[in-house]
Amino acid sequence: MQFCLIFFTIIIFNLLQIKCVNVCGVQNIDIRFHSYNLIVQGYESVPGEWPWHVALYNYHGYNCGASLISEWNLLSAAHCFGESSEQLQLDDFYAILGRFDLRDTTETHWIKRQFSSITIHEDFKMNVRTKKSNGDIAVIKMSQKVEFTDRIRPICLPNSNSNVDGLLGTVVGYGNSGSNRLHEFTPQKGQIRTISYSRCLSKDPFYKIIVSERSFCGGETTIAPCHGDSGGGFFVKNSQTNQFTLYGIVSQGAKSKECSPNDYVVFVDVSKFINWILNAITTSGNIISRGKCLSANQQITSNNGCFVFIFQTDGNAVVYSITSATSKVPIWATGTHSKNPNADRICLQSNGDLVAYSGTKAYFASNTAGTSGRNVVMQDDGNLVMYGENNKVIWATNTVQQTLTCPFLSTTKTSGCANGGKLPYCCANGSTSPYCCENNSPSPHCCANGSMSPHCCANGSMNRDCS
């Protein structure tokens, strides 16, 4: 059994609606006649053999491995990026997908992707060894979705809390294989079997420090993942469907600096983080669903990659227009920067209100409590919109861009309304109201008197009786 996370449909009314297409974890080639071993003392893979394996780069060069889990998202180890999401500089990282030889400039099957967000698990602490494999996991949102090809395909995710004892799987990576290079230029592969939790802890006091109940060990074989293999996956093949599932992420390599096969390797147990992964993906696509939040420095990105809504660490929530691969221009903001340095989240609450918090203090709200607001969407036209039942617009930033100039579009084009509605607010009913009110009211509650009160009180009162 595996969890299929392939094509996201727009998350309009449910937390997640996943269109499950049976293409995850499928190789493009027949590998029955290719030898195994691995990484240190391993064998080279062949082109297209692991279409979900991704090479991660930072400003120094090749850094880690990752696995493609959807058209938008990668899964890797948190320690590949630093200690926390707040310290990340997204421009320092990018991914290479579909490439076999990192040196071969004649390859044409690969693509490069920048990142729009990197979500690091809240339990991960780089400088605390006892936390190393307890939350060493990160979800990456790419700036543009990828099209699946023979060389670029996603891998399946396991069911939550799957049993990993005794699994025989494959580890793949560009990490050092015993040569004098920092890393290899073609992916190495090999098989490794999981070791029981108790047996792992009894091998050496070292493993008692770094192994948790949300990680597992692999070893007692002739191979050893090494420097540069971190973040790559532990792939297990289903003999009935011939599909591979991502059960582990390389977290802690062998104990010795020589990456000895006599040592165990520690993997993050992906099945223990399924709910967290789904939540991270939900808040790093183009939608904030009701009951969900963006943490400091998280963002949602329009599907065309041209606009982002970022909840910044200074407490300001900003809509940016992306003007180049390294620059962006603000087009809307809450204007609350520097006033709330400890701001930690902005949430679409169950009452339909979009609220920013610093601890328990709320310092910004859309004042849409009591409405049917179900999700906030960063649209391809630059408008950040809260939708309710029947796709009714509840609230919007009114930032529709008549002309889109963006590095992810091949040409500059004029935006239109996908629903056939009228610009600038794309109201399906032809309204010129920013909230698509039938009476063209500027009020988020469509009050005929234009009141901002949820009860249309002429005096602006928030009380039901307008007192």
C-alpha positions in Angstrom: 0.0 0.0 0.0 1.2 3.5 -0.7 -0.2 7.0 -0.5 -0.6 8.6 -3.9 0.3 12.3 -3.9 0.6 13.2 -7.6 -1.7 15.8 -9.1 -3.2 18.4 -6.8 -6.6 19.7 -7.7 -7.4 23.2 -6.4 -8.1 22.9 -2.7 -11.4 24.7 -2.6 -13.8 23.1 -0.2 -11.7 20.4 1.5 -8.4 20.4 3.3 -7.0 18.3 0.5 -8.5 16.9 -2.6 -5.9 14.7 -4.3 -6.5 13.3 -7.7 -4.7 10.0 -7.4 -3.2 8.9 -10.7 -1.4 5.6 -10.7 1.9 6.9 -12.1 4.0 7.5 -8.9 7.1 5.4 -8.3 7.2 4.0 -11.8 10.6 3.7 -13.5 11.1 4.4 -17.2 13.5 1.5 -17.8 13.9 -2.2 -17.2 16.8 -2.6 -14.6 16.8 -6.3 -14.1 20.2 -6.6 -15.7 21.9 -3.8 -13.9 24.2 -4.7 -10.9 23.7 -3.5 -7.4 25.9 -2.4 -4.5 26.1 1.3 -3.8 27.3 4.6 -2.8 30.5 3.7 -1.0 31.5 0.4 -2.8 28.5 0.9 -5.1 27.4 0.9 -8.7 26.5 3.7 -11.1 22.8 4.1 -12.1 21.7 4.4 -15.7 19.9 7.4 -17.2 16.2 7.6 -16.3 16.4 4.9 -13.6 15.4 7.1 -10.7 13.2 9.8 -12.2 12.2 11.1 -8.8 15.7 11.6 -7.5 16.7 15.3 -7.5 20.0 17.1 -7.0 19.9 20.1 -4.6 22.4 23.0 -5.0 23.3 25.9 -2.8 25.7 28.8 -3.4 28.7 26.5 -2.9 27.5 24.0 -5.5 26.0 20.5 -5.2 24.6 20.0 -1.7 22.1 17.2 -1.1 19.6 14.9 -2.6 15.8 15.2 -2.6 12.8 13.3 -3.9 10.0 14.6 -6.2 6.6 13.9 -4.5 4.3 16.0 -6.7 4.4 18.4 -9.6 5.1 21.2 -7.1 7.0 19.6 -4.2 10.2 18.0 -3.1 11.0 16.1 0.1 14.5 16.3 1.6 16.4 16.5 4.9 16.1 19.7 7.0 19.8 19.8 7.7 20.5 20.4 4.1 19.2 24.0 4.5 20.2 25.1 8.0 18.5 25.2 11.4 15.1 26.8 10.7 12.9 28.2 8.0 13.3 31.8 9.3 17.1 31.7 8.5 16.7 30.6 5.0 17.6 32.6 1.9 15.6 31.0 -0.8 17.8 32.5 -3.5 20.7 30.4 -2.2 19.1 27.2 -3.3 17.8 25.5 -6.4 17.1 22.0 -7.8 18.1 20.1 -10.8 15.5 17.5 -12.0 15.8 14.8 -14.7 19.6 15.1 -15.0 21.9 12.1 -15.0 25.5 13.4 -15.4 26.0 16.7 -13.6 28.9 17.5 -15.8 27.4 16.7 -19.2 26.4 19.9 -20.9 24.8 18.0 -23.8 22.0 16.5 -21.8 18.6 18.0 -22.7 16.2 16.1 -20.5 16.8 18.1 -17.3 15.3 21.3 -15.8 16.2 23.8 -13.1 13.8 25.1 -10.5 14.1 27.9 -7.9 12.2 27.6 -4.6 9.3 29.6 -3.4 9.3 28.1 0.1 11.2 25.6 2.2 9.3 24.3 5.3 11.5 22.8 8.0 9.9 20.6 10.6 9.5 22.5 13.9 11.2 19.8 15.9 14.5 20.0 14.0 17.5 21.6 15.7 20.8 21.5 13.9 22.9 22.1 17.0 21.2 19.5 19.2 22.4 16.0 18.3 19.5 14.4 20.1 17.1 16.1 17.7 19.0 15.3 14.6 16.8 12.6 13.2 13.6 13.4 15.1 12.5 16.1 12.7 15.2 16.2 10.0 12.7 16.7 7.2 11.8 19.5 4.9 9.1 20.1 2.3 10.2 22.3 -0.7 7.8 24.2 -2.9 9.3 24.9 -6.3 8.6 28.3 -8.0 7.1 26.5 -11.0 5.4 23.2 -11.2 7.1 20.5 -13.3 5.7 18.5 -16.2 6.2 14.8 -15.8 8.3 13.1 -18.4 10.3 9.8 -18.8 13.1 11.5 -16.8 11.0 13.4 -14.3 8.4 11.5 -12.3 7.2 11.5 -8.6 7.6 8.7 -6.1 4.8 7.4 -3.9 4.5 8.2 -0.2 3.8 5.4 2.3 0.7 5.1 4.5 0.9 6.9 7.8 2.8 4.9 10.5 3.8 2.0 8.2 5.9 -0.8 9.6 9.5 -0.5 8.2 11.1 -3.4 10.0 13.1 -5.7 7.7 12.4 -3.8 4.5 14.9 -4.1 1.6 15.2 -0.9 -0.3 17.4 1.1 -2.5 19.4 4.2 -1.7 20.5 6.6 -4.5 22.7 9.6 -4.4 25.5 11.7 -5.9 27.5 11.5 -2.6 31.1 10.5 -2.3 31.7 6.8 -3.3 35.2 6.5 -2.0 36.9 8.6 -4.6 38.9 11.8 -3.9 36.0 14.0 -5.1 33.6 15.8 -2.8 30.7 14.1 -4.7 30.1 12.0 -7.7 28.8 13.3 -11.0 26.4 10.4 -11.8 24.0 8.9 -9.2 25.2 5.8 -7.4 22.8 3.1 -6.1 22.7 0.1 -3.8 20.4 -1.9 -1.6 20.2 -1.8 2.1 17.9 -3.5 4.7 16.3 -1.8 7.7 17.4 -2.8 11.2 15.0 -3.1 14.1 14.9 -0.2 16.6 16.2 -2.2 19.5 19.0 -3.8 17.5 20.1 -0.4 16.2 20.3 1.1 19.7 22.3 -1.9 21.0 25.0 -1.6 18.4 26.7 1.5 19.7 25.9 4.3 22.2 26.2 6.7 19.3 22.9 5.5 17.9 21.1 6.1 21.2 22.0 9.8 20.8 20.7 10.3 17.2 18.0 7.7 16.6 14.4 8.4 17.6 11.1 6.6 17.3 10.5 8.7 14.1 13.6 7.4 12.4 15.1 4.0 11.6 18.5 2.4 10.9 19.7 0.5 7.9 22.9 -1.6 7.5 24.6 -4.9 7.7 25.4 -4.7 4.0 28.3 -3.9 1.7 27.3 -0.3 1.0 27.1 3.0 3.0 25.6 6.3 2.0 28.2 9.0 2.5 28.8 12.8 2.3 26.4 14.3 -0.2 23.8 11.6 0.0 21.8 13.4 2.7 18.3 14.2 1.8 18.1 11.4 -0.8 15.5 8.6 -0.4 15.2 5.0 0.7 13.0 3.5 -2.0 11.1 0.2 -1.6 9.6 -1.6 -4.6 6.2 -3.2 -4.4 6.6 -6.5 -6.2 2.9 -6.6 -7.2 2.6 -3.1 -8.7 6.3 -2.5 -9.5 6.0 0.9 -8.0 8.5 2.4 -5.6 7.6 4.1 -2.3 9.7 6.6 -0.3 10.0 5.1 3.1 13.1 7.0 4.4 15.3 10.1 3.9 19.0 9.8 4.5 19.6 11.8 7.7 22.8 10.7 9.4 25.4 8.8 7.5 27.8 6.2 8.8 29.4 7.0 12.2 33.0 7.0 10.8 34.3 9.7 8.5 35.3 7.0 6.1 31.6 6.0 5.7 32.2 2.4 6.6 29.6 -0.2 5.5 30.1 -1.7 9.0 28.2 1.3 10.4 24.5 1.8 10.4 22.8 4.6 8.5 20.0 6.6 10.1 16.9 7.5 8.0 14.0 9.7 8.8 10.8 7.5 8.8 8.7 9.3 6.2 5.5 7.4 7.3 5.7 9.1 10.7 5.4 12.5 9.1 2.6 12.0 6.5 0.2 14.4 8.2 2.9 17.0 8.6 3.9 16.7 5.0 0.3 17.1 3.8 -0.2 20.2 6.0 3.1 21.7 4.8 2.0 21.2 1.2 -1.4 22.7 1.9 0.1 25.9 3.2 2.9 26.1 0.6 0.8 25.8 -2.6 -1.4 28.7 -3.8 -4.0 28.3 -1.0 -4.5 28.8 2.7 -7.4 26.5 3.7 -9.8 27.3 6.5 -8.2 26.4 9.8 -4.6 26.6 8.4 -1.9 29.1 9.0 1.3 30.5 7.4 4.2 30.6 9.8 6.8 33.3 9.8 8.6 33.4 6.4 6.1 31.0 4.8 4.3 31.9 1.6 1.8 30.8 -1.0 2.5 31.2 -4.6 0.3 31.6 -7.7 0.2 28.7 -10.0 2.0 30.6 -12.7 4.8 31.5 -10.2 4.3 35.3 -10.9 2.9 36.3 -7.5 3.6 35.4 -3.9 1.9 36.2 -0.6 4.5 36.1 2.2 4.0 36.4 6.0 7.3 38.1 6.8 9.3 37.8 10.1 8.8 41.5 10.7 5.0 41.0 11.0 4.1 42.4 7.6 2.1 40.3 5.2 2.9 41.2 1.6 1.8 40.4 -1.9 4.7 40.5 -4.3 4.9 40.6 -8.0 7.9 38.5 -9.2 9.9 40.6 -11.7 12.9 38.4 -12.2 14.4 35.2 -10.9 16.0 37.2 -8.0 13.8 40.2 -7.5 10.2 41.1 -6.6 8.1 44.2 -6.1 5.4 44.6 -3.4 1.9 45.4 -4.7 0.0 45.1 -1.4 0.8 44.8 2.3 -0.9 44.9 5.7 1.5 47.7 6.7 2.3 46.1 10.0 6.0 45.7 9.6 8.3 46.4 12.6 5.4 46.7 14.9 5.2 43.0 15.8 8.8 41.6 15.7 7.6 38.4 17.3 4.8 37.7 14.8 4.5 34.0 14.3 1.5 33.2 12.1 -1.4 34.4 9.9 -4.4 32.1 9.9 -7.7 31.7 8.1 -9.7 30.9 11.2 -12.7 28.7 11.4 -15.0 31.7 11.6 -13.8 33.0 8.2 -11.5 35.7 9.5 -7.9 36.1 8.2 -5.9 37.1 11.3 -2.2 37.7 12.0 -0.9 36.9 15.5 2.1 37.7 17.6 1.7 35.1 20.3 -1.9 35.4 21.5 -2.2 39.0 20.3 -4.1 39.6 17.1 -2.8 42.7 15.3 -4.3 42.4 11.8 -7.6 41.0 10.5 -9.6 40.9 7.4 -12.7 41.6 9.5 -14.6 38.8 7.8 -15.6 36.8 10.8 -19.0 35.2 10.5 -18.7 34.8 6.7 -18.4 31.6 4.8 -14.7 32.2 4.0 -13.2 28.8 3.2 -9.9 29.6 1.6 -7.5 32.3 0.6 -6.0 32.0 -2.9 -3.0 33.7 -4.5 -4.3 34.0 -8.0 -2.5 34.1 -11.3 -3.7 37.7 -11.9 -2.0 39.0 -8.7 -5.2 39.2 -6.6 -5.2 37.6 -3.2 -8.8 36.5 -2.7 -10.9 34.9 0.1 -13.6 32.7 -1.4 -16.7 31.3 0.4 -19.4 28.9 -0.6 -20.2 28.7 -4.3 -16.9 30.5 -5.0 -18.3 33.8 -3.7 -15.6 36.4 -3.1 -15.6 37.4 0.5 -12.5 39.6 0.6 -9.7 40.6 -1.7 -6.6 42.8 -1.9 -7.8 44.2 -5.2 -4.4 43.9 -6.8 -5.4 42.4 -10.2 -2.6 43.2 -12.6 -3.8 44.2 -16.1 -0.5 43.3 -17.6 1.7 40.4 -16.4 5.5 40.6 -16.8 7.1 37.7 -15.1 10.2 35.6 -15.7 8.1 32.4 -15.7 6.0 33.6 -18.7 7.4 33.3 -22.2 5.9 36.6 -23.2 4.2 39.6 -21.5 0.4 39.0 -21.6 -2.7 40.8 -20.6 -4.6 39.0 -17.8 -8.1 38.0 -18.2 -10.7 36.4 -16.1 -10.7 32.6 -16.2 -14.4 32.6 -15.2 -15.4 35.0 -17.9 -16.1 37.7 -15.3 -15.5 41.4 -15.6 -12.2 43.1 -14.8 -10.8 44.4 -12.5 -12.2 41.9 -10.0 -13.2 39.1 -12.3 -16.7 38.9 -10.8 -18.7 36.2 -12.5 -21.9 38.3 -12.0 -20.3 41.3 -13.8 -20.1 43.3 -10.6 -17.6 46.1 -10.3 -17.5 45.6 -6.5 -14.1 44.3 -5.1 -16.2 41.7 -3.3 -18.4 40.9 -6.3 -21.5 42.3 -4.5 -24.7 42.2 -6.7 -25.3 45.8 -5.5 -21.7 46.8 -6.4 -21.1 47.7 -2.7 -17.5 48.4 -1.7 -18.3 46.6 1.6 -16.9 43.1 2.2 -20.4 42.3 3.5 -22.1 43.8 0.5 -23.8 46.4 2.7 -26.0 48.7 0.7 -24.7 51.6 2.9 -21.1 50.6 2.2 -20.5 49.8 5.9 -17.5 47.7 6.9 -19.5 46.3 9.8 -20.4 42.6 9.5 -23.9 43.7 10.4 -24.0 46.7 8.0 -24.2 49.1 10.9 -24.3 52.7 9.6 -22.2 53.7 12.6 -19.6 51.0 11.9 -20.3 49.0 15.0 -19.1 45.5 15.2 -21.9 44.5 17.5 -24.9 42.6 16.3 -27.3 45.2 17.6 -25.1 48.1 16.2 -24.7 49.5 19.8 
